[in-house]
Amino acid sequence: MNHESVNAGTAALGLLMVATPIGWVGLIIGGVVVAGAAATASITTNNIVKGKNGGLYDQIMARLSLL
């Protein structure tokens, strides 16, 4: 794919987003999906770390709460 076709695709997507309500709805839904995926990954990682640390996590959090 050459540089000109990427620019044309970006311009067309930008025009679709600005010119149509469906473009805005797609942008909002896409943002919600990305934010939801990031939150899910963060919560899952946090639960894995807390579950497999042998109490180290609780010690670290207790010391941080003293600051």
Contacts in CASP RR format, 6 or more apart in sequence:
PFRMAT RR
TARGET T0000
AUTHOR 0000-0000-0000
METHOD contacts of the structure
MODEL  1
MNHESVNAGTAALGLLMVATPIGWVGLIIGGVVVAGAAATASITTNNIVK
GKNGGLYDQIMARLSLL
16 22 0 8 1.000
16 23 0 8 1.000
17 23 0 8 1.000
17 24 0 8 1.000
17 27 0 8 1.000
49 57 0 8 1.000
50 57 0 8 1.000
51 57 0 8 1.000
END
